[in-house]
Amino acid sequence: MEQKKTDQNSNLDHNCIFCKIVKQEIPCYKIHENEKFLTFLDITPRNKGHCLVIPKKHYRWVWDIKEEYSQTTNLIANALKKAFDTNWVVSQVMGDQVPHAHIHLIPRFQSDNHGACINPEISKEFTKEQMQEFTELISNSIKLL
């Protein structure tokens, strides 16, 4: 069994893709960042604006996080509502695909083909330009809140 290599100074796991995003070793469409959390667009979005809110420290599960998570997720959810003119933003906590705590925030729309719940089999494809546009739209909406 492979042993985790964790940086004791920064509480990051050297094998974790999200920790590599935090360290800027892997690029992302960054929406928002503060001292404790980072928000970026999901690269396999279920809808436009689908983003992930992650702690900058490596935690396996969201319930292990000691810092205030809801303040950041509430800010991002409200920015998504404003940016995409919807009152319907869902959150999902899964954690199986990437072993780093994260919350999915997904704007919903009447014609998004997901039905009552987000269908994990449905992902949408957007161009790099569209992803950048979504990033700017959400980031600008945060400034207006």
BASEKOL-593600 format. One line per 5 residues: their letters; for each residue x, y, z of C-alpha. Coordinates in nm, 3 decimals, decimal comma. Layout:
BEGIN
a	X:Y:Z; ...
END
This chain:
BEGIN
meqkk	0,000:0,000:0,000; 0,137:0,340:-0,103; 0,206:0,571:0,186; 0,081:0,929:0,171; 0,339:1,203:0,159
tdqns	0,201:1,497:0,349; 0,377:1,829:0,387; 0,357:1,897:0,762; 0,412:2,272:0,714; 0,120:2,323:0,478
nldhn	-0,098:2,019:0,549; -0,100:1,920:0,181; -0,085:1,570:0,037; 0,175:1,553:-0,243; -0,028:1,286:-0,426
cifck	-0,361:1,474:-0,417; -0,476:1,649:-0,735; -0,664:1,916:-0,536; -0,356:1,986:-0,322; -0,162:2,030:-0,647
ivkqe	-0,425:2,282:-0,761; -0,388:2,468:-0,429; -0,008:2,478:-0,482; -0,070:2,600:-0,840; 0,108:2,298:-0,986
ipcyk	-0,208:2,224:-1,187; -0,407:2,510:-1,344; -0,773:2,571:-1,274; -1,048:2,818:-1,354; -1,021:2,996:-1,020
ihene	-1,335:3,175:-0,909; -1,255:3,274:-0,553; -0,986:3,228:-0,294; -0,946:3,328:0,065; -0,706:3,222:0,339
kfltf	-0,871:2,884:0,396; -1,071:2,789:0,085; -1,037:2,779:-0,293; -1,324:2,770:-0,543; -1,281:2,670:-0,906
lditp	-1,487:2,537:-1,195; -1,530:2,161:-1,223; -1,358:2,028:-1,536; -1,646:1,784:-1,594; -1,936:2,020:-1,527
rnkgh	-2,293:1,902:-1,488; -2,412:2,256:-1,580; -2,256:2,591:-1,659; -2,104:2,737:-1,344; -2,058:2,399:-1,169
clvip	-1,781:2,461:-0,921; -1,597:2,300:-0,633; -1,524:2,460:-0,298; -1,225:2,296:-0,131; -1,025:2,363:0,184
kkhyr	-0,666:2,465:0,116; -0,551:2,219:0,381; -0,582:1,852:0,298; -0,880:1,693:0,468; -1,029:1,366:0,349
wvwdi	-1,389:1,445:0,439; -1,587:1,769:0,475; -1,687:1,679:0,832; -1,317:1,677:0,930; -1,283:2,048:0,847
keeys	-1,247:2,269:1,150; -1,260:2,599:0,962; -1,588:2,772:0,874; -1,697:2,618:0,542; -2,054:2,747:0,511
qttnl	-1,958:3,115:0,486; -1,761:3,047:0,168; -2,013:2,805:0,016; -2,299:3,049:0,086; -2,104:3,330:-0,085
ianal	-2,037:3,117:-0,393; -2,395:2,981:-0,412; -2,534:3,336:-0,401; -2,285:3,447:-0,667; -2,395:3,155:-0,889
kkafd	-2,759:3,257:-0,846; -2,675:3,613:-0,947; -2,438:3,521:-1,231; -2,676:3,276:-1,399; -3,009:3,433:-1,302
tnwvv	-3,137:3,125:-1,121; -3,272:3,063:-0,772; -3,181:2,697:-0,792; -2,829:2,599:-0,684; -2,771:2,252:-0,543
sqvmg	-2,483:2,129:-0,334; -2,342:1,780:-0,336; -2,087:1,621:-0,107; -1,948:1,306:-0,259; -1,575:1,248:-0,221
dqvph	-1,519:0,916:-0,388; -1,339:1,037:-0,698; -1,091:1,272:-0,530; -0,989:1,194:-0,170; -0,986:1,562:-0,066
ahihl	-1,286:1,727:0,098; -1,496:1,922:-0,151; -1,846:2,053:-0,204; -1,998:2,070:-0,551; -2,217:2,376:-0,616
iprfq	-2,425:2,336:-0,930; -2,664:2,594:-1,076; -2,988:2,436:-1,198; -3,204:2,543:-1,489; -3,549:2,434:-1,611
sdnhg	-3,408:2,286:-1,931; -3,084:2,130:-1,799; -3,206:1,771:-1,863; -3,116:1,651:-1,513; -3,468:1,599:-1,378
acinp	-3,537:1,627:-1,005; -3,177:1,541:-0,907; -2,842:1,598:-1,073; -2,774:1,299:-1,295; -2,404:1,208:-1,254
eiske	-2,410:1,053:-1,601; -2,482:1,392:-1,762; -2,190:1,629:-1,801; -2,177:1,927:-2,032; -1,894:2,033:-2,260
ftkeq	-1,787:2,393:-2,276; -1,505:2,560:-2,464; -1,209:2,716:-2,282; -1,354:3,054:-2,374; -1,689:2,965:-2,218
mqeft	-1,520:2,834:-1,904; -1,322:3,158:-1,877; -1,642:3,356:-1,932; -1,817:3,162:-1,652; -1,518:3,224:-1,424
elisn	-1,531:3,599:-1,483; -1,910:3,613:-1,453; -1,909:3,437:-1,116; -1,605:3,630:-0,986; -1,770:3,959:-1,082
sikll	-2,095:3,851:-0,914; -1,903:3,787:-0,590; -1,783:4,148:-0,595; -2,143:4,270:-0,620; -2,263:4,079:-0,314
END
